Amino acid sequence: MDRFWTTPGQFSLLAALVPRLVKAQPLAQRKPWLVGLGAALAFLFLIFVLTLVYAIWCSEPWDSNKEKEEETARKEKDGEGDWG
């Protein structure tokens, strides 16, 4: 473990910062409004990520949209519209 602390570069910087970041406040000293704000922000971020995943997963390719438009235009031109 001593070798890790004396290694120059990113690892030594990371090792120097981690103990300071890990020290958290005890539960009794945390402000309730700040905990609620963190929970709300985490929820909104989760919704944002799920929306992006849905938009990417469920989107149709541009080619299929063009094909549908061309098919609709061809049907209307030939008289095969919705009215029969």
C-alpha positions as CSV (number, residue, x, y, z in Angstrom):
1,M,0.0,0.0,0.0
2,D,2.9,2.3,0.6
3,R,3.9,2.1,-3.0
4,F,0.4,3.3,-4.1
5,W,0.8,6.5,-2.1
6,T,4.2,7.3,-3.5
7,T,3.4,6.6,-7.1
8,P,3.7,9.8,-9.2
9,G,1.0,10.7,-11.6
10,Q,-2.8,10.3,-11.5
11,F,-2.9,7.6,-8.9
12,S,-1.2,9.7,-6.2
13,L,-3.6,12.6,-7.0
14,L,-6.6,10.3,-6.8
15,A,-5.4,8.8,-3.6
16,A,-4.9,12.3,-2.1
17,L,-8.4,13.4,-3.1
18,V,-10.4,10.3,-2.2
19,P,-10.1,10.4,1.6
20,R,-11.3,14.0,1.6
21,L,-14.3,13.2,-0.7
22,V,-15.3,10.1,1.3
23,K,-15.7,12.0,4.5
24,A,-19.4,12.7,4.7
25,Q,-21.5,14.4,7.2
26,P,-23.3,12.3,9.8
27,L,-27.0,11.9,9.2
28,A,-27.9,14.1,12.0
29,Q,-26.1,17.1,10.5
30,R,-27.5,16.9,7.0
31,K,-30.1,19.5,6.1
32,P,-33.4,17.9,5.1
33,W,-34.1,20.4,2.3
34,L,-30.7,19.6,0.8
35,V,-31.4,15.8,0.9
36,G,-34.7,16.4,-0.7
37,L,-33.1,18.6,-3.4
38,G,-30.6,15.9,-4.1
39,A,-33.3,13.2,-4.4
40,A,-35.4,15.4,-6.7
41,L,-32.3,16.1,-8.9
42,A,-31.5,12.4,-9.0
43,F,-35.1,11.6,-10.0
44,L,-35.1,14.2,-12.8
45,F,-31.7,12.9,-14.1
46,L,-33.1,9.4,-14.2
47,I,-36.2,10.6,-16.1
48,F,-33.9,12.4,-18.6
49,V,-31.8,9.3,-19.2
50,L,-34.9,7.1,-19.6
51,T,-36.4,9.7,-22.1
52,L,-33.2,9.6,-24.1
53,V,-33.1,5.8,-24.1
54,Y,-36.8,5.7,-25.2
55,A,-36.2,8.2,-28.0
56,I,-33.3,6.3,-29.3
57,W,-34.8,2.8,-28.9
58,C,-38.2,3.6,-30.3
59,S,-37.4,5.9,-33.1
60,E,-38.0,4.8,-36.7
61,P,-35.2,5.2,-39.2
62,W,-35.6,8.1,-41.7
63,D,-35.8,5.7,-44.6
64,S,-38.9,4.0,-43.3
65,N,-40.6,7.4,-42.9
66,K,-39.8,8.3,-46.5
67,E,-41.1,5.0,-47.7
68,K,-44.4,5.5,-45.9
69,E,-44.8,9.0,-47.3
70,E,-44.0,7.8,-50.8
71,E,-46.5,4.9,-50.4
72,T,-49.2,7.3,-49.2
73,A,-48.5,9.7,-52.0
74,R,-48.7,6.8,-54.5
75,K,-52.0,5.6,-53.1
76,E,-53.5,9.1,-53.3
77,K,-52.3,9.5,-56.8
78,D,-53.8,6.2,-57.9
79,G,-57.1,7.0,-56.1
80,E,-56.6,4.4,-53.3
81,G,-57.2,6.9,-50.6
82,D,-59.0,6.4,-47.3
83,W,-62.4,6.8,-49.0
84,G,-62.0,3.7,-51.0
